[in-house]
Amino acid sequence: MDCILDVIDSELKSNQLASTTTLLSPTSMPVPKKQFNILHLGPCALDKTHLSVFEGLLSLGFEIKCFAELKSESLSTLNKIASDFTGQLEIYETSNFDKKALEKINVVLFTGKPEASLLKMCIAKGIVPIFPESLTPKGFENFNAQAETGNSFQYDLGSHWDLFATVVRTFENFKFSYDWSQLVKSVKKVEL
């Protein structure tokens, strides 16, 4: 917990956060709200692994719009998480997906094989995708900031820690506007 507090404290001191709107986490610790919005599009039901990753991301101040097949066991957990992080988590059934959901979204997180029509909408808007490595569509490669190559971020589907680290790595790259604008341009060039 001290590590999380140190990271938040250092970000506040260096004034890197665009907003310092304070939210309360379940532990009543003030959490700065990040101006980085994640859209989750899952063709599969969310499992406990995804839910724990979402909870960790929310506790760091991220905002998530979640479209997934909502099974009763994951729905009750999602509703509990949403009540703990008021205003940070929006939950929708996959069948209710609408293009309006893409507004103000920075990244789209896929936890299963991406549906081509949804991916095309994201590409057209320049929304940077995060894919499971094993399900990454042709035309996408993992972003390498040092080489300035790639047009997506990828994670090991079997590791919730890798998923968490990949979202954080994506956010770290988002903070560098030049790199991020180049990444968005690369995404828009992908043809499916």
Sequence and secondary structure as in RCSB ss.txt:
>XXXX:A:sequence
MDCILDVIDSELKSNQLASTTTLLSPTSMPVPKKQFNILHLGPCALDKTHLSVFEGLLSLGFEIKCFAELKSESL
STLNKIASDFTGQLEIYETSNFDKKALEKINVVLFTGKPEASLLKMCIAKGIVPIFPESLTPKGFENFNAQAETG
NSFQYDLGSHWDLFATVVRTFENFKFSYDWSQLVKSVKKVEL
>XXXX:A:secstr
 HHHHHHHHHHHHTT  S   EEE TT  EEE  S EEEEEEEEE  HHHHHHHHHHHHTT EEEEEEE  HHHH
HHHHHHHHHTTTTEEEEEGGG  GGGGTT  EEEESS   HHHHHHHHHHT EEEEEGGG  TT  B BTTTTB 
SBEEE TT HHHHHHHHHHHHHHHTSHHHHHHHHHHHHT   
